[in-house]
Amino acid sequence: MIAELQCMVLDCPDPLRLAEFYAAPLDGEVNRPDKRWAIGADWATVHTGSGLVWAFQRADGHRPPRWPDPRAPQQAHPDFTVRDLDRTQERVLALGATLLDGAPGRGGGGRRVFADPAGHPFCLLRH
């Protein structure tokens, strides 16, 4: 192995708000003390049970990608496997996500694309 993934970092206008959003479906812990990062108004983290850490950094003037517009590409997006697609959709929408594509004919009906509260696309995939 050449490298080990330390964390996934997303730029956003409100790091704590986005950390709280991702912590909910991942059952993660927001801003757990960690010697690698100083938590503050411009930086927040989510530690997951699998060991993956998500980090969120303030980017003034943040312009979110627009899925699927190639003029403002998504750059990167996470895919999450879920057992109950409908129930998970209800939960992420209640947390502030926006449904971008839930068409049953696309992705075999087992994929739905959302934007998080800062506009980053993410997918829910049926397990």
N, C-alpha and C positions, 0 to 999 in steps of 0.2 A: 504494500500500500504506500502510495506516495504522500497522501494527505488524508486527514480525517476531518469531516465536517464538524465545525465548532457550533455554528448556528446559522439560521436562515434570517437575513435582515431585510426588512421592508421599510422604505421611506414612507412617511405619512405626515399629516398635519397635527395629529394628536396621538403620541405614542401610548399613553396609558389607556386611552379609549380603545385603540386597536388591540393592545395586549389583552384587555378584558374580553373583547370579542372573540379572539382565537382561543383564549383559555377555556371558555365555556364548552365548545364542542370537543376540545381535546382533553378536557378534564385536567387542565394544567394549572400550574401555580404561578401567579403573577408576581414578578419582582422578588423572587426568592434570593436571599443573599448569595452572592457568587463572586469570588475574588477576581474573576475575569472582567467584570463590568461595574461601573459606577452608575447606579440608578439615579435618575433625576427627571426634570421636566422635559428634557430632550431625548430620553432613552428609557425604554422599558423592555422587560423580557417575560417570556413564558417558558417554564420548564415543564416538559411533558413526561409522562410515565415511561415512555420508551427511551428517554435520555436525550431526545432532540430538543434543542433550545431554539426558540423563535425570538428575534430581537426586532425592535421597532424604534426607528430614529426619526426625530423631527426634521422635516425638510420644508423650510419656509417656501411658499409659492408652489407647493406640491401640485403637480398636474397628473391625475390618475390616467392609466391606460384606458382605452375605449375598446372593449371587446365586441366584435371581431374586426374592428377598423384597422387596416394595415398602416394608416397614416399616424396612428398613435398606438403602436404595438404593445401587447401585454408584457413583453420582456421576459417574464417568468410567472408561473402560477403554480400553486400547490393543488394536488389531487388528494382527496380524502375518501377512503373506502368506508361505507356505512352499511349497517344491516337493514335499517328501515329508512328508505329514501324519503318517503312522504313525511314521516315524523321528524327526521333531521331537517328537512326543508322548513317545516313549521318553526323549528327551534332557531335556525339561523336567521330566518326572516324576522322573528321576534327580537333577535339580538341586534338587528339593524342591517342585515344583508339585503341586497336587491337581486331578484331573479333576472338573469340576462337571457338564458336559453333553457327552457324546460320542455322543448318539443319532443314528443314521444318518438317521432321518426328518426331523430338524430341520436347517434350513439347507442342504438338498440333500445332506447327507452330507459337505460340504466345509468344515464349521465345527465346531470343538470349543472349549468354554469351560473355562478352568482358573482356579485361584486361585494367585497367587504365594505364596512362603513367609510373607508378612505378611497374606495374605487378600484382596489386590486381584484382581478378576477381569480376565482377558485372554483374547483369542480367537486361535486359529490358524486361518487360512483357506487352503484349497488354492489354489495359484497357478493 
